[in-house]
Amino acid sequence: MSVTGIDHLYLETKSLERTLRFYAALGFTVAAEWGEGEHRAAKLVSGDASVVVAEVLPETSPQGATVHFAIENAEALHRALAKIPEVTIVTPLQDTHWGTRWIRVRDPEGNFYCLEAPR
């Protein structure tokens, strides 16, 4: 029921094009793009590294990076985390629209993490 790896890093940006050029310079390629208008996103890959970048509305400030950890048994981990006072569950276990089950948590320092399992 523990973390099995890092699934991807999630970032928000005001300019998807500029961010894609930055990651291309680091050797990443675009594996998928979706969305339209002012809400577009892309999944970038390089070797085992995966980054999902989502464009935010012009009046929105991008959040910091969020690590999405891969997990196997979401239900068991959710039950275990609920018993630990140092873990704040921000989003209880739920299905995502991108085909996984996830839990969003915050650590004692205020950092957010997402824990994702296949559905």
C-alpha positions in Angstrom: 0.0 0.0 0.0 3.0 2.3 -0.2 4.3 4.6 -3.0 5.8 2.6 -5.9 7.4 5.5 -7.8 6.9 9.0 -9.1 4.2 9.0 -11.8 4.7 12.6 -12.9 5.4 16.1 -11.9 2.4 18.5 -12.4 3.1 22.2 -13.2 0.9 25.1 -14.1 2.0 27.8 -16.5 0.7 31.1 -18.0 2.2 30.2 -21.4 2.1 26.6 -22.6 4.2 27.4 -25.7 7.1 28.9 -23.7 7.0 26.1 -21.2 7.0 23.5 -24.0 10.1 25.2 -25.5 11.8 25.1 -22.1 11.3 21.4 -21.6 12.2 20.7 -25.2 15.6 22.3 -24.5 16.0 19.8 -21.6 15.3 16.9 -24.0 11.6 16.3 -23.3 9.1 15.5 -26.1 5.4 16.0 -26.2 3.6 12.6 -25.6 0.1 14.1 -25.6 -1.8 17.4 -25.8 -5.4 18.2 -24.9 -7.7 21.1 -24.2 -8.5 24.2 -26.1 -8.6 28.0 -25.8 -7.1 29.1 -22.5 -7.2 25.7 -20.9 -4.7 23.5 -22.6 -2.3 20.9 -21.2 0.5 18.6 -22.4 2.3 15.5 -21.1 6.0 15.6 -21.7 8.4 12.7 -21.4 12.2 12.2 -21.3 13.4 8.7 -20.4 11.6 7.7 -17.2 10.7 11.4 -16.4 7.1 12.6 -17.0 5.8 16.1 -16.6 2.2 17.3 -17.1 1.9 21.0 -17.8 -1.4 22.8 -17.7 -2.1 26.4 -18.8 -4.0 28.6 -16.3 -6.3 31.4 -17.1 -4.5 34.8 -17.5 -6.0 36.1 -14.2 -4.8 33.1 -12.3 -1.4 32.6 -10.7 0.3 29.2 -11.3 0.7 27.0 -8.3 4.0 25.4 -7.4 4.9 22.0 -8.7 3.0 19.0 -7.4 4.5 15.5 -7.3 2.1 12.7 -8.3 3.3 9.5 -6.7 2.2 6.1 -8.2 0.5 3.8 -5.7 -1.1 0.3 -6.1 -3.8 0.0 -3.4 -5.5 3.4 -3.1 -8.2 2.2 -0.7 -5.7 0.7 1.8 -3.4 3.7 1.7 -6.3 6.1 2.1 -7.4 4.2 5.3 -3.9 4.2 6.6 -3.3 7.9 6.0 -6.5 8.9 7.7 -5.0 7.6 11.0 -1.8 9.6 10.8 -2.0 13.1 12.4 0.9 14.5 10.3 -1.0 13.8 7.1 -3.8 16.2 6.0 -6.0 14.6 3.4 -7.0 17.5 1.2 -8.9 15.4 -1.4 -10.3 12.1 -0.2 -10.0 9.1 -2.4 -11.9 9.7 -5.7 -11.9 8.8 -9.4 -10.3 11.3 -11.7 -11.5 12.3 -15.2 -8.2 11.1 -16.6 -8.7 7.4 -15.6 -7.0 7.0 -12.2 -8.0 7.1 -8.5 -6.2 9.7 -6.4 -5.8 11.2 -2.9 -4.4 14.7 -2.4 -2.4 15.2 0.8 -0.5 17.9 2.5 2.6 17.3 4.6 3.4 19.2 7.9 5.3 21.9 5.9 2.3 22.6 3.7 3.5 20.8 0.6 0.9 19.1 -1.6 1.3 15.6 -3.0 -1.0 13.5 -5.1 -1.2 9.7 -4.7 -2.5 8.0 -7.8 -3.5 4.4 -8.7 -4.9 2.9 -11.9 -8.6 2.6 -11.9 
